[in-house]
């Protein structure tokens, strides 16, 4: 990954993150050491950058050595980030190169562990699965075309996680 792409996600510079997204930076730019910009933002606990990347269509289950952004959020006990990633379709059952799931990295009894246990044992609603299917189909152009859909504004807000 080029340093210009990685830097704002390391330091949580939301203005630069937005600028990179708006100018069409590759959301899936991959570095062998750091992974994708979403990995970097999760590892450095920049929830606002994570949200911007997810809204822009970054792949929530991108893997670096089989480790997903959700593994990073669990390691850092970022319960809000865990919730956000799962709402955007993160796989709570994903295993890394050590055969560990995100919940295996969360401190036992912590809010992150409780949250991950809940998501592991509770299936997603049909409504949530439908939102994920629409977002996956639209990909990185989702936010740009949502307003063009001939559906109620309430549904568009739901699809945009508002």
Secondary structure, DSSP 8 states (H G I E B T S, - for coil): --HHHHHHHHHT-HHHHHHHHHTT--TT--BTTTBSHHHHHHHTT-HHHHHHHHHTT--TT--BTTB-HHHHHHHTT-HHHHHHHHHTT--TT---TTS--HHHHS-TTSHHHHHHHHHHHS---HHHHHHHHHHHHHGGGHHHHHTTSSS-HHHHHHHTT-
